[in-house]
Amino acid sequence: MAQSNLATATPPAPGATKPPRQAGAALKLAAGKIGAFLFTVFVSSVIVFFSRWLVPGDPISFLLRGRSPNPEAIAEVTAIYGLDKPPLEQYWNWLTGIILHGDFGRSLQYRQDVTDVILGRLPVTLGLVVMSGVMIAILGLAAGIAASLLRGTWADRAIVASMSGLAAIPSFVGAIVLIAIFAVQLGMFPSFGSGTGFGDMVYHLVLPSLALALSFIAVVGRVTRSSMVEQFAREHVEVARSRGVTPVAVVTRHVLRNATGPILTVSGLLVAGLLVSSAIVEQAFGLAGLGSLLVSSVDRLDFPVVQAIVLIVVTAFVAINTLVDLLGPVIDPRLKAGEGAR
């Protein structure tokens, strides 16, 4: 029934005044999405903070390792990090510190503010994720569009088979293969470090970004092909063709636009997942980013850093998906019409 509503709903004409009822429904939808985002982040913060009590070991043991745990030293460390307070009070102080001051606490490993430690690693991870996202968007869409336009031919089958193969390659395997070919054999790109300066960092991040993006390119390509092939079989596309609309106009106005919904949804999930997958690639290429920082912090029981990175990744993941949900009806008005019909 929902599919029928989506198929028959007529989007408003460009420039038409939005009826108050539709504007109210849009605001209600946006408020609901934002409310769900805030609730999810709050629940995540509770889980992230209190999961510390489930992990073997404690901050005092970490800070005092190699030294005799005399009562005076234990009392000093406990007072500095507020470990003598009830868990709920510790959580409240941690949460309000983040919201009001952007303060994630103090790193046990680096003996400095967690915010400063994270900000020092953030540019590398952001550069890696942005470059991977650009590669996914360009190469994934291009492969999917080409396969759909050539559907049923040997080229289509070759592209689909290539995407199936790429989707099965883990990031660390892709990293090893790329290093062996483009760094060791051809010497085109460096295999270690993030470089200095903007241009040098972009040059150093080419191979890591490609290693991170390979499987995601395949997923976006397959979703794009599937969505466009489905649109090509729709009645309105056949009508457009019968009226003499040019092939380029058919693809851009009637096929690609209507196929954007599932592509956007999958792309949002994948881009958010890049933050998690970046840890493996950063380790393989020796990059000083958030992923490698998370791995070392878990290994050394640096709880404040682990909590901060996990909360940032979860918040970014939920924020990107909320943004995709809000942009969906703007890009494809049929979604808005379908929600209104329900």
N, C-alpha and C positions, 0 to 999 in steps of 0.2 A: 504493500500500500504506500509505504514511504517512497519507494522507487517511482511509483506512478505519479505521486505528487511532485517529485523532483523533475520528472520528465515533462509534465504538462504545465508546470508553473511558468508564467511569463515574467521575465525580469523587467523592472521599470525602465522606461525610456531614459536615455542619458539626459541629464539636466533637469529631469522632472522633480518637482517638490516632494520631499518625503512626507507622507501622511503622519500626523502626530502619533497614531496608534503604532505604526511601524517604528518610529523613532523611540517610543517608549519601550517597545519589545527589544530593540537593539540595546538600549541602555540597561534593561533588566538582564539581558544575556551577558553583557560586558561585566556588570556588577557581580553576577553569579560566577563567572570565570575568575575574576579577580579575587572574590571571596574564597573560592576553592583553592586558588594559588596560595593565599595567605594561610589557610587552614593546613594545607599540605606541608608548607614550610615549617609551621609551628609544630606539627606532629613529628616531622623529621628532626627538628632541633631537639625535641624531647628524647627521641630514640638515640640520636647521635651522642648526646651528652651522657645519658645514663648507661649507654653500652660500655662505658669505661669500667663499670663495676663488674662486667662479665669477662673482662680480659685478665688473664693471669699477670701478676706483677702489679706494682704500684709506683707512683712518682717518687715517693721517698726512697725506695730501694734503688731506683735509677739514679737519683741525684747523689746518693751516698755510696754508690758502689766504688769499691777500691779504698773506702775509708771505714773506720770503725763507727758503727751506728750508735754513738753515745747519745744519751737522752737530750743533751743540750742541742746537738746538731739536728736531731729529729724535730725538736720543738721549734727551732728556727725555721727549718724548711716548711714545716706545717703551717706556721704563722704567715710566712711570705706568700705561699700559694693558697691560703685560706682553706686548707684541707681539714681544719678542725671544725668547720661549720657544717650544719646539717646539709644533706644532699640537695634538698629543695632550695635552700638559701644559696648554695653554690650555683645551682642552675639559674636562679633568678639574677644573681650578680653577673653571671656569664652572658645571659641573654640581653639584659639591659645594657651591659657594656658594649655589646655588638651593635644594638639598635641605636643607642644614644651617642656612642663615641667611636664606633668601628673598631673596638678593642676586643681581640680574640684571646687575650691573655698573654702569658710569657712562655716562650719556648724553653723546655727543659734541656734540650740538646744544645741550642745555640746561645742560650742565656740572653735573649733579646726579645723584643715584642714580636708576637706571631705575625702581626700585620706587616711589619717591616721585612720579615723573612719571606712571606708570601709575595709581597710586592717586588722583591728582588728576583723571584723566579717567574712571575706572571708574564712578562713580555715574551719569553721563549714559548710558553704554552699557548698564549694567544696567537702568536705568529704561526705556530704549527697548526692550530685549529682553523684559523682563517684561511691559510693557504690550502689546507686539505679541503675545506668547505668550497673554495673556489674551484678546485680540481673536480670535486664531486659534481658540482652544479654544471660545469661546462662539459666535462667528458661523459658524465652519466646521461645528461639530457641529449647530447649529440648522438651517443650510441643508441639510446632508446628511440629517438626520432628517426634516425637512419634505418633502424630495424623495422619500424612500423611502416615507413614509406616503401621499403623493399620487401614487405611481408610476403612469405610464400616462396621467396627465391633462395638460391644458395647463399647469397650474401647475408640474408636474414638469419638463416640457420647458423652461419659461421659466427655472426655477432652474438646470437643467443648462446651458442656453445662456449664462446670466449667469456661471456659474462657469467655463465654457470661455473666455469673454471676459476675465474677471479674471486667469485663469492665464497669459494671453498678454501681460499688461501688465508691462513692466519697472518696477522700483522707481523709477527716476528719472523715467519718464513719469508714474507715479502721483503722485509728489511735485509735479511741475509742475502737473498738473490740480487737485490738492487745494489748492495754494497759490492758483491762479487763482480757484477757486470760493469756498473758505471763508476765505481770508485777504484777497484783494484785493477780490472782489466783495461778499461778505457781511460781512467784517470780524469773523468770529466767533472766529478763533484767530490767534495770532502766526505769522509765517512765518520768524522768525529767532531764534536763540539758545535757551538752555536754561532761562532764568529763574533766580530766586534763591529759595531756600527750597523745602520739599517741595511745597506746594500749587501754587506758581507753576511749578515744574519739571514737575509732572504736566500742568498746563494747556498749557505750551509743547510737551510731547511728544505731545499727542493727534494732531496731523496727521502728524508723522514716524512715529509708531507705526502709524498706519493705512496710510500709504504703504508701509511695510515689510511690513505684514501682508497686503495685498490679495491677492497671488498665492498666498500660503500658505493663506489662508482658502479659496480656490478648490480647492486640492489636498486639504485635509482634508475639505472638503464632498463632493468627488467620491468619495474613498475611503470616507467614512462611508456615503454613499448606496449604493455598490456592495456594501459588506460587509453592510449591513442588508437589501438586496434579496436577496442570496444566502441570508441567514438566514431570511427570510420563506418561501423555497421549501423549507426543510428539513422533514423528516418530523416532528420533535419539535414544531415550531411548529404544524403542522396538527393533531397529536394534542392539543396544549394547547387549541387553538381548539375542537376537537370535544368536549372535556370541559367547555366552558363557561367557561374562564378569561377574565377581562375583557381587553379590548384593551390597556389600560394595563399590566396584568401581563404580557401576552404580549410587549409591546415591551421593558419594563424587565428582565424576568427571563430571557426566552428569546431575544430578538433582539439588543438593544443590548449585553448582557453578552457574548454569543458573538461579536459583531462588534468587540469592544474590541481584540483582538490586533493586527490590521493597522492599526487607527486609532492605537493607541499607538506602534507601530513607526514609522509615517510621521510622527507628531507629534514623536517624538524626533529624527528626522533633520532635520525642518524647524526645530525650535527651535534645534538646534545650528547649522544653516545661517544663522540670523538673525545670529549674531555676525559672519559673513563679509559678509553683505549689508548690514549696518548702515553700512559705510564709505560707500556711495553716498548713503544717506539723510542721514547726518551732514554730508556735503559739501553736499547740496542745501539743508539747513535751517541751515547754519552752526553745527552743534552741536560742542562741544569734547569729543568722546568718543574711544574707542580707535581707531575706524575712521579718523577724520580725522587722528589722531596717527600711525597707520600710514602713511597716504598721504604726509604731510609728511616722515616719517622715511625712507621709501624715496627720496623725492626728494632729500633732503639726505645720503644715505648714512650715516644714524645707525644703524649695525649693531646695537649693543646693544639699542636700543629695538625694532627690527624683529624681532630674534631672540626677545626676550621676548614680544612680542605674538603672534607666530606660534605660539610654543610654548604660550602660554596658550590660544589659540583651538583648537589641535589637541587639547590635553589636555581642554578643556571638551567638545569634540565627541565624543571617544572616551568620556569619562566619562558623558555623557548617554546615549549608545547602550548602554554597559555597564549602566547603571541600568535602561534600558528592557528589556534582555534579562533582567535579574534579576527585574524586576517582572512580566514577562509570565506566567510560570507561577503567580505568586501571584494575579494577577487572573483568569486563565483556567486552572483546574486541568487542562483537557484537554491543554494543551501539555506539562505535566509528565508526564501519563500517556503521551502520545505518545512523549516522549523515553525514558521507561522501557521502552516496547515495542520501540523501536529497539535 
